[in-house]
Amino acid sequence: MLDFWQKLSPAKKIALLGGLLLVACLPLVILSAQRTQTYRSEAEQAPFSQSASIIPARYDNPGQGVFVCHTPSSMGKAYIKGGGVIVFWGKLQPQSPDQFDQAALDELVGQIKDHGKKVYLHFMIYPEGGHSYAETYPNWLHPSNVQWIKTSVGDFPAPWDTAYQQKLQKFLTLLNQALAQRQVGDKVEYLEPASGGRFGTTHLYFREDDFGQWMKAAGCNGPDYQCLSQKYTQGVNKIYELYNQAFPDYPLMLVSGSALHGPGYSGFNQLLQRYGLKVMIKGAGLGTRESDCGIRASLLNPLCRYAANKEVTKCGQEPWGPSINCNNPNMGFDPASACGKNYDQVYRDSLKNEAISYYCLYTHDAGCAESQAVNQLVADSLGAQIRLANPQLSTTDLRVNDPLSITLRWFNCGSTALNVPLKQGEKWSASSYKLFLEFVQNGQVRHYQELAINPPTNTWQPKTSAGDCFETNSSFNLNISTVLGSSQTSGQETYQLFAGLTDPNGEKRRFALINPEAANDTQNRRYLLANNFVVRGQGSPASPTPTSPASQPTLAPLTPPGGEGEELVFRIKFSGVAAGAPGTADLNLIFKQDGITKYQWPIPVSALDNGAYTGTVNVPPGVYTPCIKGWAHLQRCFEDIKIFADAPNGANWIKKPLLPGDFDSSNTLDIVDLVLLIEKYTSLRVPVNDQNKKFDVNLDNRIDIFDIALVLQNYTALSVEGEE
């Protein structure tokens, strides 16, 4: 480093120091850039930060939780993850399919973000629920060419009608873009689409005289229930395809229902095979006045309980109505009148038999004192409830490159296995969490590492019917990284060593443990394995090497020749680039097999309305490790992707944005890159031209303090390496 500094000209030294001083004096400007760093170098990774600190970590775990039905309020209860927000198409687009009513959009955004917790979105595109048609359906939808089915409970747009589908898809796409622009998308846990039946469910339980209307609309002759079922199933599954296309980053919750005669909806297995964990299912009717108390174990258990070589998803439950437990005058949830059980017994049976990850409670039961003990039991038991016990390390004192063995004992005391989606295109496959290790020194993460867990977490079975927690052991072997070594051969460094569970998609979504002891750092969702972990010997911190900006890496030939292979459509984000940026950008796409570059392309990508970019490439079928490098960005590598023959292929990589700062194409962010950037920063706003355009990392057509701030966010060590 000293040699490099001495080689700089006086002008470059002044430029570098002046630029850094200017940035140091402008923290408010940097904050106003509102950029979030999503990963840092292995050498110095920032501690995990739990944003939703108002809810204990175990109740805010990804993929499970207790919500309040159809209202955004969490009723002030710590065990409640959030609430439900109703989406009214008619209120949002009363006049035109091309724009939103801004007051209604502001109201929706406020409901999503003002309570500080998660929400789910319930699309009320059906005539029941006590709301006017003007709220439910836009005024312009009724006189249009949409096929309407008139029933005794109101008018339904036929879910199979293509005119309705086209209008719905446009609304959903615009809504997702609007939520992304308002930066509230991360508050949304999942969506409940309006499937097409009663109350937005797949429910076809109509009066006798309504069936004639549905039969006629479906083009069926007479009381042909099989015909209606097939037509209705096709329509519902198309509706889910539209929601998936418009909201590719969110899971969808299908609310199930029945039919008065013969078969009803029968397409969920098709959705499950196509989308995997991206489509979930809810049984709405817990506590209903039937002999089974509304427990749908025969429907939900096979879909949501782990079994080898079987597609599984996550299940939810919603009560039939508020319970009599809190003196509700409507007496909706009254299982004793039919099945002889009370509020407590119904929920215990549901937890035991239905493999539930999500519940919603009506405000009546979420708020009253008589229900709190049972509600707390539900929150403490649903989904996966993981405890770590008896961690064992082979040693806590060793040298650089020495082997370390770790043995961990896990307990699952919940109602489901610990499933997490592996996101590969439109299908989210049930997969396992990874183990992460963090070596922390003086409050800073010096080294971060992820390891596969065996047996995988999605095989960790739920609590047994007798109430016993599932138990398993996992062992890990690694060598101590050289970045943990001392600057001296005879020196040593001391660290705290933490471990935890993180998702397999690189999104850093951690799963909190339920351990009550102080070693469980719930704020950062990690567990302290060793408080004094000593690493001896000299490390090998990377030293910056000056590189000419003109020296560019040599690309592999554009392969496969002639554009052979299957079409892959992918999406990517550049950190700091907001919606409305220029329409195209350039990057290099690399596909590896067994660590060796197989194919490499220079690819132009096109901007989407939400700030993401999309591109298309042809790839031969196979399994690859994809890596992407932007025009001035550190290289990103992603989870393996499988390219299928004669099938649609897609990849969504926007949750791992490309980080800017590599201006000399060395796949390293260091002081050389800062010098190159500061040299271009000759006034507060430098116009972009062909010679300096790569330094405009946020693509706002100028080089200014915001570009410098974005790069400095990523400069977390003397040398920050891109991924390989």
FIVEX-256337 format. One line per field, with one value per residue (C-alpha): residue number from 0; chain; x, y, z. Coordinates in steps of 0.25 Angstrom, whole numbers, plus 2048, in hexadecimal, padded with zeros to 3 digits. Last residue first. Example, Ala and Ser with C-alpha at 12.3 -4.5 7.8 and 13.67 -1.06 7.14 Angstrom:
num: c(1:0)
chaine: c(A:A)
X: c(837:831)
Y: c(7FC:7EE)
Z: c(81D:81F)
//
This chain:
num: c(723:722:721:720:719:718:717:716:715:714:713:712:711:710:709:708:707:706:705:704:703:702:701:700:699:698:697:696:695:694:693:692:691:690:689:688:687:686:685:684:683:682:681:680:679:678:677:676:675:674:673:672:671:670:669:668:667:666:665:664:663:662:661:660:659:658:657:656:655:654:653:652:651:650:649:648:647:646:645:644:643:642:641:640:639:638:637:636:635:634:633:632:631:630:629:628:627:626:625:624:623:622:621:620:619:618:617:616:615:614:613:612:611:610:609:608:607:606:605:604:603:602:601:600:599:598:597:596:595:594:593:592:591:590:589:588:587:586:585:584:583:582:581:580:579:578:577:576:575:574:573:572:571:570:569:568:567:566:565:564:563:562:561:560:559:558:557:556:555:554:553:552:551:550:549:548:547:546:545:544:543:542:541:540:539:538:537:536:535:534:533:532:531:530:529:528:527:526:525:524:523:522:521:520:519:518:517:516:515:514:513:512:511:510:509:508:507:506:505:504:503:502:501:500:499:498:497:496:495:494:493:492:491:490:489:488:487:486:485:484:483:482:481:480:479:478:477:476:475:474:473:472:471:470:469:468:467:466:465:464:463:462:461:460:459:458:457:456:455:454:453:452:451:450:449:448:447:446:445:444:443:442:441:440:439:438:437:436:435:434:433:432:431:430:429:428:427:426:425:424:423:422:421:420:419:418:417:416:415:414:413:412:411:410:409:408:407:406:405:404:403:402:401:400:399:398:397:396:395:394:393:392:391:390:389:388:387:386:385:384:383:382:381:380:379:378:377:376:375:374:373:372:371:370:369:368:367:366:365:364:363:362:361:360:359:358:357:356:355:354:353:352:351:350:349:348:347:346:345:344:343:342:341:340:339:338:337:336:335:334:333:332:331:330:329:328:327:326:325:324:323:322:321:320:319:318:317:316:315:314:313:312:311:310:309:308:307:306:305:304:303:302:301:300:299:298:297:296:295:294:293:292:291:290:289:288:287:286:285:284:283:282:281:280:279:278:277:276:275:274:273:272:271:270:269:268:267:266:265:264:263:262:261:260:259:258:257:256:255:254:253:252:251:250:249:248:247:246:245:244:243:242:241:240:239:238:237:236:235:234:233:232:231:230:229:228:227:226:225:224:223:222:221:220:219:218:217:216:215:214:213:212:211:210:209:208:207:206:205:204:203:202:201:200:199:198:197:196:195:194:193:192:191:190:189:188:187:186:185:184:183:182:181:180:179:178:177:176:175:174:173:172:171:170:169:168:167:166:165:164:163:162:161:160:159:158:157:156:155:154:153:152:151:150:149:148:147:146:145:144:143:142:141:140:139:138:137:136:135:134:133:132:131:130:129:128:127:126:125:124:123:122:121:120:119:118:117:116:115:114:113:112:111:110:109:108:107:106:105:104:103:102:101:100:99:98:97:96:95:94:93:92:91:90:89:88:87:86:85:84:83:82:81:80:79:78:77:76:75:74:73:72:71:70:69:68:67:66:65:64:63:62:61:60:59:58:57:56:55:54:53:52:51:50:49:48:47:46:45:44:43:42:41:40:39:38:37:36:35:34:33:32:31:30:29:28:27:26:25:24:23:22:21:20:19:18:17:16:15:14:13:12:11:10:9:8:7:6:5:4:3:2:1:0)
chaine: c(A:A:A:A:A:A:A:A:A:A:A:A:A:A:A:A:A:A:A:A:A:A:A:A:A:A:A:A:A:A:A:A:A:A:A:A:A:A:A:A:A:A:A:A:A:A:A:A:A:A:A:A:A:A:A:A:A:A:A:A:A:A:A:A:A:A:A:A:A:A:A:A:A:A:A:A:A:A:A:A:A:A:A:A:A:A:A:A:A:A:A:A:A:A:A:A:A:A:A:A:A:A:A:A:A:A:A:A:A:A:A:A:A:A:A:A:A:A:A:A:A:A:A:A:A:A:A:A:A:A:A:A:A:A:A:A:A:A:A:A:A:A:A:A:A:A:A:A:A:A:A:A:A:A:A:A:A:A:A:A:A:A:A:A:A:A:A:A:A:A:A:A:A:A:A:A:A:A:A:A:A:A:A:A:A:A:A:A:A:A:A:A:A:A:A:A:A:A:A:A:A:A:A:A:A:A:A:A:A:A:A:A:A:A:A:A:A:A:A:A:A:A:A:A:A:A:A:A:A:A:A:A:A:A:A:A:A:A:A:A:A:A:A:A:A:A:A:A:A:A:A:A:A:A:A:A:A:A:A:A:A:A:A:A:A:A:A:A:A:A:A:A:A:A:A:A:A:A:A:A:A:A:A:A:A:A:A:A:A:A:A:A:A:A:A:A:A:A:A:A:A:A:A:A:A:A:A:A:A:A:A:A:A:A:A:A:A:A:A:A:A:A:A:A:A:A:A:A:A:A:A:A:A:A:A:A:A:A:A:A:A:A:A:A:A:A:A:A:A:A:A:A:A:A:A:A:A:A:A:A:A:A:A:A:A:A:A:A:A:A:A:A:A:A:A:A:A:A:A:A:A:A:A:A:A:A:A:A:A:A:A:A:A:A:A:A:A:A:A:A:A:A:A:A:A:A:A:A:A:A:A:A:A:A:A:A:A:A:A:A:A:A:A:A:A:A:A:A:A:A:A:A:A:A:A:A:A:A:A:A:A:A:A:A:A:A:A:A:A:A:A:A:A:A:A:A:A:A:A:A:A:A:A:A:A:A:A:A:A:A:A:A:A:A:A:A:A:A:A:A:A:A:A:A:A:A:A:A:A:A:A:A:A:A:A:A:A:A:A:A:A:A:A:A:A:A:A:A:A:A:A:A:A:A:A:A:A:A:A:A:A:A:A:A:A:A:A:A:A:A:A:A:A:A:A:A:A:A:A:A:A:A:A:A:A:A:A:A:A:A:A:A:A:A:A:A:A:A:A:A:A:A:A:A:A:A:A:A:A:A:A:A:A:A:A:A:A:A:A:A:A:A:A:A:A:A:A:A:A:A:A:A:A:A:A:A:A:A:A:A:A:A:A:A:A:A:A:A:A:A:A:A:A:A:A:A:A:A:A:A:A:A:A:A:A:A:A:A:A:A:A:A:A:A:A:A:A:A:A:A:A:A:A:A:A:A:A:A:A:A:A:A:A:A:A:A:A:A:A:A:A:A:A:A:A:A:A:A:A:A:A:A:A:A:A:A:A:A:A:A:A:A:A:A:A:A:A:A:A:A:A:A:A:A:A:A:A:A:A:A:A:A:A:A:A:A:A:A:A:A:A:A:A:A:A:A:A:A:A:A:A:A:A:A)
X: c(7C1:7BB:7C1:7CC:7CD:7DB:7DE:7D1:7C3:7C3:7B4:7AE:7B9:7B5:7A6:7AB:7B4:7A9:7A0:7AA:7AA:7AC:7A1:797:78E:794:797:7A5:7A9:7B8:7B6:7B1:7BF:7C5:7B8:7B2:7AB:7A9:7B1:7A8:7AF:7BC:7C9:7C4:7CB:7D8:7D0:7CB:7D9:7DF:7D4:7D6:7E5:7E1:7DA:7CE:7D2:7CD:7D9:7D0:7D7:7CB:7C6:7BD:7AF:7A7:79E:791:78E:77F:77D:782:775:778:76F:76E:761:762:767:774:776:781:785:78A:795:794:79A:7A7:7A9:7B5:7B9:7B3:7B8:7B1:7AA:7AF:7A6:7A8:7A0:7A3:79E:795:791:789:791:790:789:789:77F:780:778:77C:776:772:763:75F:768:775:77B:788:793:79B:7AA:7AA:7B2:7B0:7B7:7C0:7C5:7C1:7BB:7B2:7B2:7A8:7AD:7A5:7AC:7A4:79F:794:787:77B:781:77C:76D:76D:77A:788:790:793:792:786:785:77A:77B:774:77B:778:77D:789:790:793:79B:7A7:7A5:7AD:7B2:7C1:7C7:7C9:7D7:7D7:7D9:7E6:7E3:7E0:7EF:7F0:7F7:7F8:7F1:7F6:7ED:7EE:7F6:7F6:802:800:7F7:7E8:7E1:7D2:7CE:7BF:7BC:7AF:7A7:79A:794:788:78E:784:782:790:78E:79A:791:788:77A:77C:771:77A:778:778:781:77D:78B:785:790:786:789:782:78A:78B:795:7A3:7AC:7BB:7C0:7CE:7DC:7E8:7F7:805:811:811:80C:800:7F7:7EF:7E0:7E1:7E8:7DB:7DB:7D8:7CA:7C3:7B4:7AC:79D:795:786:77A:76B:763:75A:74B:745:740:74F:755:758:762:770:770:76F:77B:785:78B:796:797:79F:7A9:7A9:7B5:7B7:7C5:7C8:7BA:7BC:7B8:7C7:7CA:7BF:7C1:7B3:7AF:7A3:79B:792:783:77E:775:766:767:763:75F:75D:76C:775:772:776:76A:76C:766:769:760:752:74A:755:75F:76B:777:785:793:79F:7AD:7B8:7C6:7D1:7DD:7EA:7EB:7EF:7F3:7EB:7E4:7D5:7D6:7CE:7C1:7B4:7A7:79E:790:78A:77B:772:763:75E:750:746:749:74D:743:738:73B:73A:72D:728:72D:727:719:712:719:713:71B:71E:711:708:712:711:71D:726:72E:73A:744:73A:73D:72E:72E:735:733:725:722:728:720:713:716:718:70C:703:6FF:6F2:6F1:6E4:6E0:6EE:6F4:6EF:6F7:6EC:6E5:6E0:6DF:6ED:6EF:6FE:6FE:6F2:6FC:6FE:6FB:6FE:70C:718:722:72F:738:746:74A:74F:753:757:764:764:759:757:749:743:73B:737:733:72B:71F:71D:720:715:711:704:6FF:6FF:6F0:6EC:6E9:6F5:701:70B:704:70E:718:724:72E:73B:741:74F:753:753:74F:74C:749:742:739:735:733:729:721:714:70A:6FC:6F7:6E9:6DE:6DF:6EE:6FA:704:713:71A:726:731:73C:74A:751:75C:756:74A:744:748:743:736:733:737:72E:722:725:724:717:711:716:710:703:702:706:6FC:6F1:6F2:6F3:6E6:6DE:6D0:6CB:6D5:6E2:6E6:6EC:6E3:6D7:6DC:6DF:6D1:6CA:6D2:6CC:6BE:6C3:6CA:6D9:6E5:6EF:6FB:708:70A:708:6FD:6F5:6FC:706:713:714:723:728:736:742:74C:74B:753:75F:756:755:75F:754:75A:759:74A:747:74E:746:739:73C:73E:732:729:72E:72C:71E:71A:720:719:70C:70D:712:706:70A:707:6F9:6F7:6EE:6E1:6DA:6D5:6C9:6D1:6D4:6E1:6E8:6F0:6F9:6F6:6F6:6EA:6ED:6FC:6FC:6F6:701:6FD:6FE:6FD:6F2:6EB:6E9:6EF:6E8:6F1:6EB:6EC:6FA:707:70C:71B:721:72F:737:73E:74B:74D:750:741:742:748:73D:731:739:73B:72D:728:732:72D:71F:723:72B:71F:727:72A:728:71C:714:709:708:716:71B:70D:707:713:711:71D:71B:727:729:730:73E:747:73F:747:74A:73B:737:72B:733:72C:72B:71D:718:71B:726:733:73A:747:74F:758:763:764:75D:757:765:76B:763:75B:75E:76C:767:774:77D:78B:795:7A3:7AB:7B4:7C3:7CC:7C1:7BE:7B0:7A2:795:799:78C:78C:784:78C:787:791:79D:798:796:7A4:7AB:7B8:7BE:7BA:7C2:7CE:7CE:7CE:7D9:7E2:7E0:7E2:7ED:7F5:7F1:7F7:804:806:804:810:812:803:806:812:80B:800)
Y: c(7BF:7CA:7D8:7DC:7E8:7EC:7F6:7F2:7F7:7FF:7FB:807:810:80C:811:81D:821:81F:828:833:835:82F:832:82B:825:817:814:810:81C:818:810:81C:823:822:821:82D:830:83E:841:846:84B:84E:846:838:830:82F:82B:81F:81A:81C:815:809:808:809:7FC:7F5:7E8:7E1:7E6:7EE:7FB:802:7F8:801:7FC:7F1:7E8:7E6:7D8:7D8:7DB:7CE:7C8:7BD:7B8:7AB:7A7:799:791:78E:792:79B:798:7A3:7A3:7AD:7BB:7C2:7D1:7D8:7E5:7F0:7FB:7F6:7EB:7DD:7D1:7C3:7B6:7A8:79F:792:78D:791:799:7A8:7B3:7C1:7CC:7D8:7DF:7EB:7F0:7FE:7FB:7FF:7F5:7F9:7F1:7E9:7E8:7DB:7D8:7C9:7BE:7AF:7A3:7AB:7A0:79E:791:797:7A6:7B0:7BE:7CB:7D8:7E5:7F0:7FA:7FE:807:812:813:815:80C:80D:809:809:7FA:7F5:7EB:7DE:7D6:7CA:7C4:7B7:7B2:7A4:7A0:7A5:7B4:7B1:7AC:7A9:7B1:7BF:7BC:7BE:7CD:7D3:7DB:7EA:7F2:801:804:801:7F9:7FD:7F1:7F2:7E8:7DD:7D9:7CC:7C8:7C5:7BB:7B8:7B9:7B9:7B7:7BE:7BF:7B2:7AC:7B9:7B7:7C0:7C8:7D6:7DB:7CD:7CB:7BD:7BC:7C3:7B7:7B6:7AD:7AF:7B0:7BB:7B8:7C1:7C8:7CB:7CC:7C3:7B9:7AD:7B4:7B6:7AE:7B2:7B1:7BB:7BB:7C6:7CA:7CA:7CD:7C8:7CC:7C4:7C6:7D4:7DB:7D1:7C6:7C7:7CA:7BD:7B5:7AA:79D:796:78A:78A:780:77F:778:776:777:778:77D:774:778:76A:76D:770:77E:781:77A:780:77B:789:78D:784:779:77E:78D:794:79E:7AE:7B6:7C4:7CA:7D7:7DA:7E7:7E9:7EA:7DC:7D3:7C6:7C3:7B5:7B2:7A5:7A3:7A1:796:795:794:799:7A7:7A6:7B2:7B3:7AC:7B1:7A6:7A8:7A5:799:797:78B:78E:78F:794:78E:78C:789:78A:785:78B:785:78E:78A:794:791:79A:7A4:7AF:7A9:7A3:7A7:7A4:795:78A:792:78D:793:78D:792:79A:79C:79D:7A0:79D:7A1:7A3:7A0:7AD:7B5:7AB:7AA:7BA:7BA:7AF:7B7:7C4:7C0:7C4:7D1:7D7:7DD:7D2:7CB:7D7:7DC:7CF:7C6:7C2:7B5:7B2:7A6:79B:78C:788:77D:781:790:78F:786:790:79B:794:790:79E:7A4:799:78B:784:783:78A:794:793:799:7A7:7B0:7B9:7BD:7CA:7D1:7CE:7CB:7C9:7BA:7BB:7BB:7C5:7BE:7B1:7B2:7B3:7A9:7A8:79E:79F:796:788:781:773:76B:768:76D:77A:77E:78A:783:776:77D:788:781:775:77E:788:78B:792:78D:77F:77D:78A:798:79F:7A0:7A2:7A6:7AB:7A0:7A7:7A3:7A7:7AB:7AF:7A2:79A:7A3:799:78C:793:79B:78D:787:793:791:789:794:78F:780:77C:785:790:793:795:79F:7A2:7AF:7AF:7B7:7BD:7BE:7CC:7D0:7CD:7D6:7D9:7CC:7C4:7CC:7C8:7BA:7B9:7BE:7B4:7A9:7AE:7AE:7A0:79B:7A2:79C:78E:78F:794:788:77E:785:782:786:78A:78D:794:7A1:7A7:7B3:7A9:7A0:7AC:7B2:7A4:7A2:7AF:7A9:79E:7A8:7A9:7A2:7A4:7A8:7A9:7B6:7C4:7C5:7BC:7B7:7BD:7BC:7CA:7C9:7C8:7CE:7CC:7D2:7E0:7EA:7E9:7EE:7FC:804:80E:80A:7FC:7FD:805:7FA:7EF:7F7:7F9:7EA:7E6:7F0:7EC:7DD:7E0:7E6:7DB:7D0:7D7:7D7:7C8:7C3:7B7:7BE:7C2:7CF:7CD:7D5:7D4:7CB:7C5:7C3:7CB:7C6:7D1:7CF:7DC:7E4:7F1:7F8:7F1:7F4:803:806:7FE:7F2:7F0:7FE:802:7F5:7F9:7F2:7E9:7DD:7D7:7DB:7D6:7DC:7DE:7DC:7D8:7DE:7D8:7E1:7E2:7EB:7FA:7FE:809:802:7FA:802:80F:809:805:813:81A:811:816:824:822:81C:813:814:80C:804:811:817:810:80A:808:808:7FE:7F5:7F4:7EE:7EA:7EA:7DE:7DF:7DE:7D4:7D2:7CD:7DB:7DF:7ED:7EA:7E6:7F0:7EF:7E9:7DD:7D2:7D5:7CD:7C2:7BE:7B5:7B6:7BF:7C1:7CC:7C5:7C0:7CD:7D5:7E0:7EF:7EC:7EB:7EF:7E4:7E8:7DD:7E2:7E7:7DE:7E1:7D7:7D0:7DD:7E3:7E0:7E6:7F5:7FE:80B:817:821:82A:823:827:835:835:830:83B:83F:831:832:83F:839:82D:836:83F:834:82D:83A:83F:831:831:83F:83C:830:822:819:81B:817:80A:807:80A:800)
Z: c(7DE:7E7:7E7:7F0:7FA:7FC:807:80E:80E:801:7FD:803:7FD:7EF:7F1:7F8:7ED:7E3:7EC:7ED:7DE:7D0:7C7:7BE:7C9:7C7:7D5:7D2:7CA:7CA:7BD:7B6:7B7:7A8:7A1:7A8:7B5:7BA:7C7:7D3:7DF:7D7:7D3:7D8:7CD:7D4:7E1:7D9:7D4:7E2:7E9:7DF:7E3:7F1:7F1:7EB:7E4:7D8:7D1:7C6:7CA:7CE:7D8:7E1:7DF:7E6:7DE:7E5:7EC:7ED:7DE:7DA:7D4:7CA:7C0:7B7:7AF:7AB:79E:7A5:7B3:7B8:7C7:7CF:7DA:7E4:7E0:7DE:7DE:7D8:7DD:7D5:7CB:7BE:7C5:7C8:7C9:7CE:7CB:7D1:7C6:7C5:7B7:7AB:7A1:7A3:79B:7A1:7A5:7AD:7B8:7C1:7CE:7D2:7D3:7C5:7BF:7B8:7AD:7AD:7A3:7A4:7A2:7A3:7AA:7A9:7B0:7BA:7C4:7D2:7D0:7C5:7C3:7BC:7BB:7B7:7B4:7B6:7AE:7B1:7AA:7AC:7B4:7C3:7C6:7D2:7DA:7D8:7E5:7E5:7D7:7D6:7CE:7C7:7BE:7B2:7AD:79F:79D:795:788:786:779:781:790:793:791:793:7A1:7A4:7A6:7B3:7B0:7B2:7AE:7BD:7C0:7CC:7D9:7E2:7EF:7FA:7FF:80D:80F:81D:827:832:83D:83D:84B:84D:85A:85C:855:84F:850:849:83D:83A:83B:845:84A:84F:855:85F:869:86B:866:85A:850:844:839:82A:822:815:80F:801:7FC:7F7:800:80C:819:826:832:837:83F:842:84B:847:84C:843:844:841:83E:82F:830:829:831:82A:828:819:818:819:824:81D:81D:822:826:82E:830:83A:83B:844:842:84E:856:857:856:848:845:843:835:82C:828:81A:814:81D:815:81C:81A:819:80E:813:812:816:81B:820:827:82C:834:843:847:840:83B:834:82E:82A:821:820:814:814:80C:800:7FB:7ED:7E9:7DA:7D1:7CF:7D9:7E7:7F2:7FB:80A:812:821:823:829:836:83F:849:840:847:842:847:841:83F:83A:835:832:828:829:81E:827:835:840:84E:850:84D:848:84A:850:851:85B:857:84C:84C:840:840:832:82E:839:848:84F:847:84A:859:859:853:85D:869:863:860:86D:86D:860:855:84B:84D:849:83F:837:837:82B:82B:823:823:826:825:826:831:83E:83C:838:844:84D:847:848:856:85B:854:85A:855:854:845:842:84C:853:846:848:83F:83A:846:840:84E:851:860:85F:85E:855:849:83E:830:828:82D:824:821:819:812:80D:801:7FD:7F1:7F4:7F3:802:80A:812:816:80E:803:809:816:810:809:812:81E:81B:829:828:836:830:834:82E:834:82F:838:82D:820:816:812:80C:801:7FD:7EF:7EE:7F5:7E8:7DC:7D1:7D9:7E4:7DA:7D3:7E1:7E4:7D8:7DD:7DF:7E1:7E0:7E2:7E8:7F2:7EF:7F8:7FC:7FD:7FF:7F6:7FC:7F2:7F5:7F1:7E8:7DA:7DD:7CF:7C9:7D6:7D7:7C8:7CA:7D6:7CD:7C3:7CE:7D2:7C4:7C0:7CD:7CA:7BC:7C2:7CD:7C5:7BB:7C7:7CD:7C0:7C5:7B7:7AC:7AF:7A8:7B5:7B5:7B4:7BF:7C8:7C6:7C8:7D5:7DB:7DC:7E6:7EF:7EE:7F4:7EA:7F3:7EC:7F5:7F3:7FC:7F3:7E7:7DD:7E3:7E9:7EC:7FA:7FA:802:80D:808:810:806:7FB:802:7FA:7F4:7E6:7E9:7ED:7E0:7D8:7DF:7DD:7CE:7CC:7D3:7CC:7BE:7C2:7C6:7B9:7B1:7BA:7B9:7A9:7AA:7B2:7BA:7C7:7C3:7CA:7D5:7D8:7E5:7F0:7E8:7DC:7CF:7C8:7C0:7B3:7B1:7A5:7AC:7B3:7C0:7C0:7BF:7CC:7D3:7DB:7EA:7EF:7E5:7E7:7F5:801:80B:808:7FC:7ED:7EA:7E7:7F5:7F3:801:802:80E:818:81F:82B:82D:82E:824:818:811:816:811:804:802:806:7FD:7F2:7F5:7F5:7E8:7E0:7D7:7C8:7BB:7BE:7C0:7C9:7D6:7D6:7E4:7EB:7E1:7E2:7F1:7F8:806:810:819:826:82C:833:840:84C:851:852:850:848:83C:833:824:824:81C:825:830:82D:834:82E:823:817:81D:82C:832:83E:842:840:84B:844:845:840:832:82B:831:82D:829:82D:821:819:81A:813:80B:804:806:803:801:803:804:7FC:801:7FA:805:80F:807:806:815:817:80F:816:814:805:804:80B:802:7F6:7FB:7FF:7F1:7E9:7F1:7F0:7E1:7DF:7E7:7DE:7E3:7E4:7F3:7F6:7EF:7F6:804:800)
//
